[in-house]
Amino acid sequence: MVSKEEFKREVWKFAEDINAKPEQIRLRDMKLKKGSCSRKKIITFDKSLLNMDPSLRREAIIHELLHLRYRHHGKLFKAVLKTYLNEEVP
């Protein structure tokens, strides 16, 4: 388990690595998803990510951060996501 502060530091680090610029990062209970990205560049993550395996947490973080650059799950989004998930991002 990671703390909320550690999780947010992790998100900001990934944001810097992939050149994404969220306005705010939030954690809350979410019933249906692991994360969301608003048009105001606010990224919200489900608190359950704090207890997840680091690789699953990384996937959710990168997925939401990429929505700052690509709004929809089109071919380009999927290709870029695949590229980042196959890389060794610290």
PyMOL Python script that loads the backbone (N, CA, C, O; Angstrom):
from pymol import cmd

cmd.read_pdbstr("""\
ATOM      1  N   MET A   1       0.844  -1.198   0.000  1.00  0.00           N
ATOM      2  CA  MET A   1       0.000   0.000   0.000  1.00  0.00           C
ATOM      3  C   MET A   1       0.878   1.247   0.000  1.00  0.00           C
ATOM      4  O   MET A   1       1.904   1.303   0.679  1.00  0.00           O
ATOM      5  N   VAL A   2       0.457   2.242  -0.773  1.00  0.00           N
ATOM      6  CA  VAL A   2       1.142   3.530  -0.767  1.00  0.00           C
ATOM      7  C   VAL A   2       0.204   4.568  -0.149  1.00  0.00           C
ATOM      8  O   VAL A   2      -1.018   4.428  -0.200  1.00  0.00           O
ATOM      9  N   SER A   3       0.788   5.590   0.423  1.00  0.00           N
ATOM     10  CA  SER A   3      -0.025   6.659   1.006  1.00  0.00           C
ATOM     11  C   SER A   3      -0.554   7.550  -0.116  1.00  0.00           C
ATOM     12  O   SER A   3      -0.092   7.478  -1.256  1.00  0.00           O
ATOM     13  N   LYS A   4      -1.528   8.389   0.228  1.00  0.00           N
ATOM     14  CA  LYS A   4      -2.079   9.336  -0.749  1.00  0.00           C
ATOM     15  C   LYS A   4      -0.982  10.261  -1.274  1.00  0.00           C
ATOM     16  O   LYS A   4      -0.937  10.574  -2.464  1.00  0.00           O
ATOM     17  N   GLU A   5      -0.103  10.692  -0.378  1.00  0.00           N
ATOM     18  CA  GLU A   5       0.974  11.598  -0.767  1.00  0.00           C
ATOM     19  C   GLU A   5       1.951  10.914  -1.716  1.00  0.00           C
ATOM     20  O   GLU A   5       2.381  11.507  -2.705  1.00  0.00           O
ATOM     21  N   GLU A   6       2.303   9.655  -1.411  1.00  0.00           N
ATOM     22  CA  GLU A   6       3.206   8.910  -2.294  1.00  0.00           C
ATOM     23  C   GLU A   6       2.573   8.704  -3.668  1.00  0.00           C
ATOM     24  O   GLU A   6       3.238   8.825  -4.697  1.00  0.00           O
ATOM     25  N   PHE A   7       1.285   8.392  -3.666  1.00  0.00           N
ATOM     26  CA  PHE A   7       0.574   8.181  -4.922  1.00  0.00           C
ATOM     27  C   PHE A   7       0.596   9.454  -5.765  1.00  0.00           C
ATOM     28  O   PHE A   7       0.885   9.407  -6.961  1.00  0.00           O
ATOM     29  N   LYS A   8       0.295  10.568  -5.151  1.00  0.00           N
ATOM     30  CA  LYS A   8       0.277  11.831  -5.896  1.00  0.00           C
ATOM     31  C   LYS A   8       1.659  12.193  -6.428  1.00  0.00           C
ATOM     32  O   LYS A   8       1.780  12.715  -7.536  1.00  0.00           O
ATOM     33  N   ARG A   9       2.702  11.917  -5.643  1.00  0.00           N
ATOM     34  CA  ARG A   9       4.072  12.152  -6.128  1.00  0.00           C
ATOM     35  C   ARG A   9       4.355  11.278  -7.349  1.00  0.00           C
ATOM     36  O   ARG A   9       4.977  11.715  -8.317  1.00  0.00           O
ATOM     37  N   GLU A  10       3.881  10.032  -7.278  1.00  0.00           N
ATOM     38  CA  GLU A  10       4.050   9.109  -8.399  1.00  0.00           C
ATOM     39  C   GLU A  10       3.351   9.649  -9.660  1.00  0.00           C
ATOM     40  O   GLU A  10       3.914   9.612 -10.753  1.00  0.00           O
ATOM     41  N   VAL A  11       2.127  10.148  -9.492  1.00  0.00           N
ATOM     42  CA  VAL A  11       1.378  10.690 -10.625  1.00  0.00           C
ATOM     43  C   VAL A  11       2.111  11.897 -11.208  1.00  0.00           C
ATOM     44  O   VAL A  11       2.261  11.994 -12.426  1.00  0.00           O
ATOM     45  N   TRP A  12       2.567  12.812 -10.361  1.00  0.00           N
ATOM     46  CA  TRP A  12       3.261  14.003 -10.862  1.00  0.00           C
ATOM     47  C   TRP A  12       4.551  13.611 -11.590  1.00  0.00           C
ATOM     48  O   TRP A  12       4.916  14.250 -12.576  1.00  0.00           O
ATOM     49  N   LYS A  13       5.241  12.574 -11.120  1.00  0.00           N
ATOM     50  CA  LYS A  13       6.466  12.108 -11.774  1.00  0.00           C
ATOM     51  C   LYS A  13       6.150  11.566 -13.165  1.00  0.00           C
ATOM     52  O   LYS A  13       6.834  11.902 -14.132  1.00  0.00           O
ATOM     53  N   PHE A  14       5.110  10.724 -13.271  1.00  0.00           N
ATOM     54  CA  PHE A  14       4.707  10.205 -14.580  1.00  0.00           C
ATOM     55  C   PHE A  14       4.268  11.352 -15.493  1.00  0.00           C
ATOM     56  O   PHE A  14       4.575  11.344 -16.685  1.00  0.00           O
ATOM     57  N   ALA A  15       3.562  12.323 -14.950  1.00  0.00           N
ATOM     58  CA  ALA A  15       3.102  13.470 -15.745  1.00  0.00           C
ATOM     59  C   ALA A  15       4.299  14.201 -16.350  1.00  0.00           C
ATOM     60  O   ALA A  15       4.282  14.584 -17.520  1.00  0.00           O
ATOM     61  N   GLU A  16       5.315  14.385 -15.553  1.00  0.00           N
ATOM     62  CA  GLU A  16       6.533  15.043 -16.044  1.00  0.00           C
ATOM     63  C   GLU A  16       7.197  14.189 -17.126  1.00  0.00           C
ATOM     64  O   GLU A  16       7.635  14.714 -18.150  1.00  0.00           O
ATOM     65  N   ASP A  17       7.273  12.884 -16.903  1.00  0.00           N
ATOM     66  CA  ASP A  17       7.938  11.977 -17.846  1.00  0.00           C
ATOM     67  C   ASP A  17       7.248  11.932 -19.206  1.00  0.00           C
ATOM     68  O   ASP A  17       7.911  11.779 -20.232  1.00  0.00           O
ATOM     69  N   ILE A  18       5.923  12.064 -19.221  1.00  0.00           N
ATOM     70  CA  ILE A  18       5.204  11.965 -20.501  1.00  0.00           C
ATOM     71  C   ILE A  18       4.691  13.320 -20.983  1.00  0.00           C
ATOM     72  O   ILE A  18       3.903  13.406 -21.925  1.00  0.00           O
ATOM     73  N   ASN A  19       5.154  14.369 -20.320  1.00  0.00           N
ATOM     74  CA  ASN A  19       4.808  15.742 -20.713  1.00  0.00           C
ATOM     75  C   ASN A  19       3.295  15.990 -20.699  1.00  0.00           C
ATOM     76  O   ASN A  19       2.733  16.554 -21.638  1.00  0.00           O
ATOM     77  N   ALA A  20       2.667  15.563 -19.629  1.00  0.00           N
ATOM     78  CA  ALA A  20       1.247  15.846 -19.410  1.00  0.00           C
ATOM     79  C   ALA A  20       1.165  16.866 -18.286  1.00  0.00           C
ATOM     80  O   ALA A  20       1.990  16.854 -17.372  1.00  0.00           O
ATOM     81  N   LYS A  21       0.171  17.752 -18.349  1.00  0.00           N
ATOM     82  CA  LYS A  21       0.102  18.841 -17.382  1.00  0.00           C
ATOM     83  C   LYS A  21      -1.277  18.918 -16.720  1.00  0.00           C
ATOM     84  O   LYS A  21      -2.105  19.746 -17.099  1.00  0.00           O
ATOM     85  N   PRO A  22      -1.520  18.050 -15.732  1.00  0.00           N
ATOM     86  CA  PRO A  22      -2.805  18.136 -15.039  1.00  0.00           C
ATOM     87  C   PRO A  22      -2.871  19.395 -14.175  1.00  0.00           C
ATOM     88  O   PRO A  22      -1.854  19.863 -13.663  1.00  0.00           O
ATOM     89  N   GLU A  23      -4.061  19.926 -14.023  1.00  0.00           N
ATOM     90  CA  GLU A  23      -4.265  21.068 -13.129  1.00  0.00           C
ATOM     91  C   GLU A  23      -4.324  20.599 -11.676  1.00  0.00           C
ATOM     92  O   GLU A  23      -3.865  21.280 -10.759  1.00  0.00           O
ATOM     93  N   GLN A  24      -4.905  19.415 -11.501  1.00  0.00           N
ATOM     94  CA  GLN A  24      -5.099  18.906 -10.139  1.00  0.00           C
ATOM     95  C   GLN A  24      -5.217  17.385 -10.191  1.00  0.00           C
ATOM     96  O   GLN A  24      -5.673  16.816 -11.183  1.00  0.00           O
ATOM     97  N   ILE A  25      -4.797  16.743  -9.107  1.00  0.00           N
ATOM     98  CA  ILE A  25      -4.932  15.295  -8.972  1.00  0.00           C
ATOM     99  C   ILE A  25      -5.740  15.032  -7.711  1.00  0.00           C
ATOM    100  O   ILE A  25      -5.426  15.534  -6.632  1.00  0.00           O
ATOM    101  N   ARG A  26      -6.792  14.228  -7.876  1.00  0.00           N
ATOM    102  CA  ARG A  26      -7.683  13.934  -6.748  1.00  0.00           C
ATOM    103  C   ARG A  26      -7.789  12.422  -6.536  1.00  0.00           C
ATOM    104  O   ARG A  26      -7.600  11.629  -7.458  1.00  0.00           O
ATOM    105  N   LEU A  27      -8.093  12.057  -5.310  1.00  0.00           N
ATOM    106  CA  LEU A  27      -8.375  10.663  -4.957  1.00  0.00           C
ATOM    107  C   LEU A  27      -9.730  10.613  -4.278  1.00  0.00           C
ATOM    108  O   LEU A  27     -10.015  11.420  -3.394  1.00  0.00           O
ATOM    109  N   ARG A  28     -10.571   9.665  -4.689  1.00  0.00           N
ATOM    110  CA  ARG A  28     -11.865   9.482  -4.040  1.00  0.00           C
ATOM    111  C   ARG A  28     -12.369   8.080  -4.350  1.00  0.00           C
ATOM    112  O   ARG A  28     -11.789   7.374  -5.175  1.00  0.00           O
ATOM    113  N   ASP A  29     -13.433   7.685  -3.697  1.00  0.00           N
ATOM    114  CA  ASP A  29     -14.063   6.399  -3.979  1.00  0.00           C
ATOM    115  C   ASP A  29     -14.816   6.508  -5.299  1.00  0.00           C
ATOM    116  O   ASP A  29     -15.636   7.406  -5.493  1.00  0.00           O
ATOM    117  N   MET A  30     -14.522   5.582  -6.195  1.00  0.00           N
ATOM    118  CA  MET A  30     -15.203   5.536  -7.488  1.00  0.00           C
ATOM    119  C   MET A  30     -15.732   4.112  -7.660  1.00  0.00           C
ATOM    120  O   MET A  30     -14.985   3.148  -7.492  1.00  0.00           O
ATOM    121  N   LYS A  31     -16.986   3.979  -7.987  1.00  0.00           N
ATOM    122  CA  LYS A  31     -17.596   2.652  -8.056  1.00  0.00           C
ATOM    123  C   LYS A  31     -17.324   1.918  -9.364  1.00  0.00           C
ATOM    124  O   LYS A  31     -17.160   0.698  -9.363  1.00  0.00           O
ATOM    125  N   LEU A  32     -17.274   2.640 -10.473  1.00  0.00           N
ATOM    126  CA  LEU A  32     -17.230   1.971 -11.771  1.00  0.00           C
ATOM    127  C   LEU A  32     -15.900   2.054 -12.508  1.00  0.00           C
ATOM    128  O   LEU A  32     -15.656   1.269 -13.425  1.00  0.00           O
ATOM    129  N   LYS A  33     -15.037   2.991 -12.124  1.00  0.00           N
ATOM    130  CA  LYS A  33     -13.795   3.176 -12.864  1.00  0.00           C
ATOM    131  C   LYS A  33     -12.626   3.350 -11.908  1.00  0.00           C
ATOM    132  O   LYS A  33     -12.800   3.541 -10.704  1.00  0.00           O
ATOM    133  N   LYS A  34     -11.444   3.277 -12.473  1.00  0.00           N
ATOM    134  CA  LYS A  34     -10.220   3.496 -11.693  1.00  0.00           C
ATOM    135  C   LYS A  34      -9.724   4.929 -11.827  1.00  0.00           C
ATOM    136  O   LYS A  34      -8.868   5.364 -11.057  1.00  0.00           O
ATOM    137  N   GLY A  35     -10.253   5.662 -12.796  1.00  0.00           N
ATOM    138  CA  GLY A  35      -9.827   7.040 -12.970  1.00  0.00           C
ATOM    139  C   GLY A  35     -10.680   7.771 -13.978  1.00  0.00           C
ATOM    140  O   GLY A  35     -11.417   7.164 -14.756  1.00  0.00           O
ATOM    141  N   SER A  36     -10.566   9.101 -13.951  1.00  0.00           N
ATOM    142  CA  SER A  36     -11.251   9.933 -14.937  1.00  0.00           C
ATOM    143  C   SER A  36     -10.443  11.211 -15.129  1.00  0.00           C
ATOM    144  O   SER A  36      -9.658  11.614 -14.270  1.00  0.00           O
ATOM    145  N   CYS A  37     -10.662  11.831 -16.280  1.00  0.00           N
ATOM    146  CA  CYS A  37      -9.966  13.061 -16.631  1.00  0.00           C
ATOM    147  C   CYS A  37     -11.012  14.059 -17.124  1.00  0.00           C
ATOM    148  O   CYS A  37     -11.719  13.791 -18.095  1.00  0.00           O
ATOM    149  N   SER A  38     -11.108  15.200 -16.460  1.00  0.00           N
ATOM    150  CA  SER A  38     -12.107  16.198 -16.846  1.00  0.00           C
ATOM    151  C   SER A  38     -11.549  17.147 -17.898  1.00  0.00           C
ATOM    152  O   SER A  38     -10.339  17.209 -18.115  1.00  0.00           O
ATOM    153  N   ARG A  39     -12.435  17.877 -18.541  1.00  0.00           N
ATOM    154  CA  ARG A  39     -12.017  18.871 -19.530  1.00  0.00           C
ATOM    155  C   ARG A  39     -11.218  20.004 -18.885  1.00  0.00           C
ATOM    156  O   ARG A  39     -10.485  20.718 -19.569  1.00  0.00           O
ATOM    157  N   LYS A  40     -11.359  20.168 -17.572  1.00  0.00           N
ATOM    158  CA  LYS A  40     -10.603  21.190 -16.848  1.00  0.00           C
ATOM    159  C   LYS A  40      -9.229  20.681 -16.412  1.00  0.00           C
ATOM    160  O   LYS A  40      -8.538  21.330 -15.626  1.00  0.00           O
ATOM    161  N   LYS A  41      -8.837  19.501 -16.935  1.00  0.00           N
ATOM    162  CA  LYS A  41      -7.537  18.880 -16.655  1.00  0.00           C
ATOM    163  C   LYS A  41      -7.391  18.433 -15.208  1.00  0.00           C
ATOM    164  O   LYS A  41      -6.291  18.431 -14.656  1.00  0.00           O
ATOM    165  N   ILE A  42      -8.508  18.055 -14.601  1.00  0.00           N
ATOM    166  CA  ILE A  42      -8.494  17.489 -13.249  1.00  0.00           C
ATOM    167  C   ILE A  42      -8.572  15.979 -13.393  1.00  0.00           C
ATOM    168  O   ILE A  42      -9.511  15.447 -13.986  1.00  0.00           O
ATOM    169  N   ILE A  43      -7.583  15.299 -12.846  1.00  0.00           N
ATOM    170  CA  ILE A  43      -7.575  13.845 -12.914  1.00  0.00           C
ATOM    171  C   ILE A  43      -7.969  13.301 -11.552  1.00  0.00           C
ATOM    172  O   ILE A  43      -7.407  13.683 -10.525  1.00  0.00           O
ATOM    173  N   THR A  44      -8.941  12.406 -11.562  1.00  0.00           N
ATOM    174  CA  THR A  44      -9.441  11.786 -10.340  1.00  0.00           C
ATOM    175  C   THR A  44      -9.173  10.295 -10.416  1.00  0.00           C
ATOM    176  O   THR A  44      -9.449   9.654 -11.430  1.00  0.00           O
ATOM    177  N   PHE A  45      -8.635   9.749  -9.336  1.00  0.00           N
ATOM    178  CA  PHE A  45      -8.347   8.320  -9.258  1.00  0.00           C
ATOM    179  C   PHE A  45      -9.131   7.687  -8.123  1.00  0.00           C
ATOM    180  O   PHE A  45      -9.421   8.327  -7.112  1.00  0.00           O
ATOM    181  N   ASP A  46      -9.464   6.429  -8.306  1.00  0.00           N
ATOM    182  CA  ASP A  46     -10.130   5.658  -7.263  1.00  0.00           C
ATOM    183  C   ASP A  46      -9.124   5.319  -6.165  1.00  0.00           C
ATOM    184  O   ASP A  46      -7.984   4.953  -6.447  1.00  0.00           O
ATOM    185  N   LYS A  47      -9.554   5.444  -4.924  1.00  0.00           N
ATOM    186  CA  LYS A  47      -8.687   5.162  -3.780  1.00  0.00           C
ATOM    187  C   LYS A  47      -8.165   3.725  -3.765  1.00  0.00           C
ATOM    188  O   LYS A  47      -7.130   3.452  -3.157  1.00  0.00           O
ATOM    189  N   SER A  48      -8.863   2.813  -4.420  1.00  0.00           N
ATOM    190  CA  SER A  48      -8.425   1.416  -4.427  1.00  0.00           C
ATOM    191  C   SER A  48      -7.052   1.255  -5.080  1.00  0.00           C
ATOM    192  O   SER A  48      -6.363   0.264  -4.836  1.00  0.00           O
ATOM    193  N   LEU A  49      -6.651   2.219  -5.906  1.00  0.00           N
ATOM    194  CA  LEU A  49      -5.337   2.145  -6.543  1.00  0.00           C
ATOM    195  C   LEU A  49      -4.204   2.175  -5.516  1.00  0.00           C
ATOM    196  O   LEU A  49      -3.109   1.678  -5.778  1.00  0.00           O
ATOM    197  N   LEU A  50      -4.471   2.753  -4.357  1.00  0.00           N
ATOM    198  CA  LEU A  50      -3.445   2.809  -3.310  1.00  0.00           C
ATOM    199  C   LEU A  50      -3.023   1.415  -2.863  1.00  0.00           C
ATOM    200  O   LEU A  50      -1.897   1.222  -2.405  1.00  0.00           O
ATOM    201  N   ASN A  51      -3.922   0.443  -2.995  1.00  0.00           N
ATOM    202  CA  ASN A  51      -3.655  -0.923  -2.553  1.00  0.00           C
ATOM    203  C   ASN A  51      -3.285  -1.872  -3.687  1.00  0.00           C
ATOM    204  O   ASN A  51      -3.047  -3.057  -3.452  1.00  0.00           O
ATOM    205  N   MET A  52      -3.237  -1.369  -4.895  1.00  0.00           N
ATOM    206  CA  MET A  52      -2.982  -2.237  -6.048  1.00  0.00           C
ATOM    207  C   MET A  52      -1.500  -2.423  -6.316  1.00  0.00           C
ATOM    208  O   MET A  52      -0.653  -1.659  -5.852  1.00  0.00           O
ATOM    209  N   ASP A  53      -1.226  -3.455  -7.073  1.00  0.00           N
ATOM    210  CA  ASP A  53       0.119  -3.749  -7.541  1.00  0.00           C
ATOM    211  C   ASP A  53       0.649  -2.530  -8.314  1.00  0.00           C
ATOM    212  O   ASP A  53      -0.102  -1.900  -9.058  1.00  0.00           O
ATOM    213  N   PRO A  54       1.926  -2.199  -8.143  1.00  0.00           N
ATOM    214  CA  PRO A  54       2.486  -1.025  -8.823  1.00  0.00           C
ATOM    215  C   PRO A  54       2.283  -1.031 -10.341  1.00  0.00           C
ATOM    216  O   PRO A  54       2.092   0.035 -10.927  1.00  0.00           O
ATOM    217  N   SER A  55       2.317  -2.179 -10.984  1.00  0.00           N
ATOM    218  CA  SER A  55       2.149  -2.208 -12.441  1.00  0.00           C
ATOM    219  C   SER A  55       0.722  -1.833 -12.841  1.00  0.00           C
ATOM    220  O   SER A  55       0.524  -1.171 -13.860  1.00  0.00           O
ATOM    221  N   LEU A  56      -0.280  -2.249 -12.048  1.00  0.00           N
ATOM    222  CA  LEU A  56      -1.668  -1.874 -12.332  1.00  0.00           C
ATOM    223  C   LEU A  56      -1.896  -0.396 -12.053  1.00  0.00           C
ATOM    224  O   LEU A  56      -2.618   0.283 -12.782  1.00  0.00           O
ATOM    225  N   ARG A  57      -1.275   0.087 -10.998  1.00  0.00           N
ATOM    226  CA  ARG A  57      -1.372   1.504 -10.646  1.00  0.00           C
ATOM    227  C   ARG A  57      -0.748   2.347 -11.762  1.00  0.00           C
ATOM    228  O   ARG A  57      -1.318   3.357 -12.173  1.00  0.00           O
ATOM    229  N   ARG A  58       0.410   1.932 -12.242  1.00  0.00           N
ATOM    230  CA  ARG A  58       1.112   2.635 -13.321  1.00  0.00           C
ATOM    231  C   ARG A  58       0.245   2.693 -14.574  1.00  0.00           C
ATOM    232  O   ARG A  58       0.164   3.735 -15.226  1.00  0.00           O
ATOM    233  N   GLU A  59      -0.399   1.587 -14.911  1.00  0.00           N
ATOM    234  CA  GLU A  59      -1.250   1.547 -16.095  1.00  0.00           C
ATOM    235  C   GLU A  59      -2.410   2.544 -15.984  1.00  0.00           C
ATOM    236  O   GLU A  59      -2.709   3.263 -16.938  1.00  0.00           O
ATOM    237  N   ALA A  60      -3.055   2.582 -14.825  1.00  0.00           N
ATOM    238  CA  ALA A  60      -4.178   3.511 -14.620  1.00  0.00           C
ATOM    239  C   ALA A  60      -3.707   4.965 -14.668  1.00  0.00           C
ATOM    240  O   ALA A  60      -4.379   5.820 -15.244  1.00  0.00           O
ATOM    241  N   ILE A  61      -2.570   5.235 -14.073  1.00  0.00           N
ATOM    242  CA  ILE A  61      -2.032   6.603 -14.049  1.00  0.00           C
ATOM    243  C   ILE A  61      -1.704   7.073 -15.463  1.00  0.00           C
ATOM    244  O   ILE A  61      -2.119   8.159 -15.868  1.00  0.00           O
ATOM    245  N   ILE A  62      -0.965   6.264 -16.210  1.00  0.00           N
ATOM    246  CA  ILE A  62      -0.575   6.652 -17.564  1.00  0.00           C
ATOM    247  C   ILE A  62      -1.802   6.807 -18.448  1.00  0.00           C
ATOM    248  O   ILE A  62      -1.877   7.733 -19.256  1.00  0.00           O
ATOM    249  N   HIS A  63      -2.761   5.904 -18.299  1.00  0.00           N
ATOM    250  CA  HIS A  63      -3.996   5.975 -19.084  1.00  0.00           C
ATOM    251  C   HIS A  63      -4.674   7.335 -18.901  1.00  0.00           C
ATOM    252  O   HIS A  63      -5.012   8.000 -19.880  1.00  0.00           O
ATOM    253  N   GLU A  64      -4.869   7.741 -17.657  1.00  0.00           N
ATOM    254  CA  GLU A  64      -5.554   9.013 -17.397  1.00  0.00           C
ATOM    255  C   GLU A  64      -4.714  10.212 -17.819  1.00  0.00           C
ATOM    256  O   GLU A  64      -5.253  11.181 -18.354  1.00  0.00           O
ATOM    257  N   LEU A  65      -3.419  10.165 -17.591  1.00  0.00           N
ATOM    258  CA  LEU A  65      -2.573  11.283 -18.005  1.00  0.00           C
ATOM    259  C   LEU A  65      -2.594  11.473 -19.523  1.00  0.00           C
ATOM    260  O   LEU A  65      -2.566  12.604 -20.007  1.00  0.00           O
ATOM    261  N   LEU A  66      -2.642  10.390 -20.260  1.00  0.00           N
ATOM    262  CA  LEU A  66      -2.692  10.505 -21.718  1.00  0.00           C
ATOM    263  C   LEU A  66      -3.985  11.142 -22.205  1.00  0.00           C
ATOM    264  O   LEU A  66      -4.027  11.691 -23.306  1.00  0.00           O
ATOM    265  N   HIS A  67      -5.040  11.074 -21.398  1.00  0.00           N
ATOM    266  CA  HIS A  67      -6.287  11.741 -21.787  1.00  0.00           C
ATOM    267  C   HIS A  67      -6.151  13.260 -21.789  1.00  0.00           C
ATOM    268  O   HIS A  67      -6.997  13.955 -22.353  1.00  0.00           O
ATOM    269  N   LEU A  68      -5.114  13.776 -21.174  1.00  0.00           N
ATOM    270  CA  LEU A  68      -4.860  15.217 -21.257  1.00  0.00           C
ATOM    271  C   LEU A  68      -4.411  15.600 -22.661  1.00  0.00           C
ATOM    272  O   LEU A  68      -4.582  16.742 -23.086  1.00  0.00           O
ATOM    273  N   ARG A  69      -3.839  14.646 -23.372  1.00  0.00           N
ATOM    274  CA  ARG A  69      -3.373  14.891 -24.739  1.00  0.00           C
ATOM    275  C   ARG A  69      -4.318  14.316 -25.789  1.00  0.00           C
ATOM    276  O   ARG A  69      -4.448  14.875 -26.879  1.00  0.00           O
ATOM    277  N   TYR A  70      -4.963  13.228 -25.476  1.00  0.00           N
ATOM    278  CA  TYR A  70      -5.870  12.538 -26.409  1.00  0.00           C
ATOM    279  C   TYR A  70      -7.182  12.281 -25.674  1.00  0.00           C
ATOM    280  O   TYR A  70      -7.232  11.427 -24.788  1.00  0.00           O
ATOM    281  N   ARG A  71      -8.232  12.995 -26.023  1.00  0.00           N
ATOM    282  CA  ARG A  71      -9.496  12.926 -25.277  1.00  0.00           C
ATOM    283  C   ARG A  71     -10.182  11.560 -25.366  1.00  0.00           C
ATOM    284  O   ARG A  71     -10.781  11.107 -24.390  1.00  0.00           O
ATOM    285  N   HIS A  72     -10.103  10.912 -26.502  1.00  0.00           N
ATOM    286  CA  HIS A  72     -10.876   9.688 -26.718  1.00  0.00           C
ATOM    287  C   HIS A  72      -9.963   8.473 -26.874  1.00  0.00           C
ATOM    288  O   HIS A  72      -8.748   8.610 -27.016  1.00  0.00           O
ATOM    289  N   HIS A  73     -10.558   7.296 -26.847  1.00  0.00           N
ATOM    290  CA  HIS A  73      -9.816   6.046 -26.937  1.00  0.00           C
ATOM    291  C   HIS A  73      -9.616   5.608 -28.392  1.00  0.00           C
ATOM    292  O   HIS A  73      -9.807   4.437 -28.720  1.00  0.00           O
ATOM    293  N   GLY A  74      -9.241   6.521 -29.239  1.00  0.00           N
ATOM    294  CA  GLY A  74      -9.027   6.214 -30.647  1.00  0.00           C
ATOM    295  C   GLY A  74      -7.727   5.453 -30.877  1.00  0.00           C
ATOM    296  O   GLY A  74      -7.020   5.097 -29.935  1.00  0.00           O
ATOM    297  N   LYS A  75      -7.430   5.215 -32.144  1.00  0.00           N
ATOM    298  CA  LYS A  75      -6.239   4.446 -32.519  1.00  0.00           C
ATOM    299  C   LYS A  75      -4.955   5.103 -32.022  1.00  0.00           C
ATOM    300  O   LYS A  75      -4.058   4.418 -31.530  1.00  0.00           O
ATOM    301  N   LEU A  76      -4.864   6.415 -32.145  1.00  0.00           N
ATOM    302  CA  LEU A  76      -3.659   7.114 -31.709  1.00  0.00           C
ATOM    303  C   LEU A  76      -3.472   6.981 -30.195  1.00  0.00           C
ATOM    304  O   LEU A  76      -2.370   6.702 -29.724  1.00  0.00           O
ATOM    305  N   PHE A  77      -4.553   7.183 -29.438  1.00  0.00           N
ATOM    306  CA  PHE A  77      -4.487   7.027 -27.984  1.00  0.00           C
ATOM    307  C   PHE A  77      -3.982   5.634 -27.629  1.00  0.00           C
ATOM    308  O   PHE A  77      -3.073   5.488 -26.813  1.00  0.00           O
ATOM    309  N   LYS A  78      -4.569   4.618 -28.238  1.00  0.00           N
ATOM    310  CA  LYS A  78      -4.198   3.231 -27.931  1.00  0.00           C
ATOM    311  C   LYS A  78      -2.751   2.936 -28.302  1.00  0.00           C
ATOM    312  O   LYS A  78      -2.061   2.218 -27.578  1.00  0.00           O
ATOM    313  N   ALA A  79      -2.288   3.475 -29.409  1.00  0.00           N
ATOM    314  CA  ALA A  79      -0.906   3.254 -29.828  1.00  0.00           C
ATOM    315  C   ALA A  79       0.079   3.913 -28.860  1.00  0.00           C
ATOM    316  O   ALA A  79       1.084   3.312 -28.480  1.00  0.00           O
ATOM    317  N   VAL A  80      -0.219   5.149 -28.468  1.00  0.00           N
ATOM    318  CA  VAL A  80       0.661   5.853 -27.531  1.00  0.00           C
ATOM    319  C   VAL A  80       0.638   5.172 -26.171  1.00  0.00           C
ATOM    320  O   VAL A  80       1.686   5.010 -25.546  1.00  0.00           O
ATOM    321  N   LEU A  81      -0.538   4.772 -25.704  1.00  0.00           N
ATOM    322  CA  LEU A  81      -0.648   4.070 -24.426  1.00  0.00           C
ATOM    323  C   LEU A  81       0.181   2.784 -24.452  1.00  0.00           C
ATOM    324  O   LEU A  81       0.926   2.498 -23.515  1.00  0.00           O
ATOM    325  N   LYS A  82       0.048   2.032 -25.510  1.00  0.00           N
ATOM    326  CA  LYS A  82       0.804   0.780 -25.633  1.00  0.00           C
ATOM    327  C   LYS A  82       2.302   1.055 -25.580  1.00  0.00           C
ATOM    328  O   LYS A  82       3.054   0.319 -24.942  1.00  0.00           O
ATOM    329  N   THR A  83       2.728   2.117 -26.253  1.00  0.00           N
ATOM    330  CA  THR A  83       4.145   2.473 -26.252  1.00  0.00           C
ATOM    331  C   THR A  83       4.626   2.768 -24.833  1.00  0.00           C
ATOM    332  O   THR A  83       5.665   2.261 -24.410  1.00  0.00           O
ATOM    333  N   TYR A  84       3.879   3.580 -24.105  1.00  0.00           N
ATOM    334  CA  TYR A  84       4.283   3.917 -22.734  1.00  0.00           C
ATOM    335  C   TYR A  84       4.227   2.724 -21.797  1.00  0.00           C
ATOM    336  O   TYR A  84       5.077   2.601 -20.916  1.00  0.00           O
ATOM    337  N   LEU A  85       3.264   1.855 -21.961  1.00  0.00           N
ATOM    338  CA  LEU A  85       3.138   0.706 -21.065  1.00  0.00           C
ATOM    339  C   LEU A  85       4.220  -0.338 -21.332  1.00  0.00           C
ATOM    340  O   LEU A  85       4.576  -1.102 -20.436  1.00  0.00           O
ATOM    341  N   ASN A  86       4.737  -0.375 -22.538  1.00  0.00           N
ATOM    342  CA  ASN A  86       5.800  -1.330 -22.863  1.00  0.00           C
ATOM    343  C   ASN A  86       7.183  -0.802 -22.525  1.00  0.00           C
ATOM    344  O   ASN A  86       8.155  -1.558 -22.531  1.00  0.00           O
ATOM    345  N   GLU A  87       7.278   0.477 -22.234  1.00  0.00           N
ATOM    346  CA  GLU A  87       8.553   1.082 -21.836  1.00  0.00           C
ATOM    347  C   GLU A  87       8.756   0.897 -20.346  1.00  0.00           C
ATOM    348  O   GLU A  87       7.816   0.638 -19.595  1.00  0.00           O
ATOM    349  N   GLU A  88       9.982   1.033 -19.947  1.00  0.00           N
ATOM    350  CA  GLU A  88      10.297   1.055 -18.527  1.00  0.00           C
ATOM    351  C   GLU A  88      10.292   2.501 -18.068  1.00  0.00           C
ATOM    352  O   GLU A  88      11.319   3.179 -18.122  1.00  0.00           O
ATOM    353  N   VAL A  89       9.135   2.978 -17.613  1.00  0.00           N
ATOM    354  CA  VAL A  89       9.025   4.336 -17.107  1.00  0.00           C
ATOM    355  C   VAL A  89       9.203   4.278 -15.599  1.00  0.00           C
ATOM    356  O   VAL A  89       8.516   3.504 -14.932  1.00  0.00           O
ATOM    357  N   PRO A  90      10.104   5.072 -15.048  1.00  0.00           N
ATOM    358  CA  PRO A  90      10.341   5.005 -13.582  1.00  0.00           C
ATOM    359  C   PRO A  90       9.118   5.399 -12.782  1.00  0.00           C
ATOM    360  O   PRO A  90       9.157   5.393 -11.552  1.00  0.00           O
TER     361      PRO A  90
END
""", "prot")
cmd.dss("prot")
cmd.show_as("cartoon", "prot")
cmd.util.cbc("prot")
cmd.orient("prot")
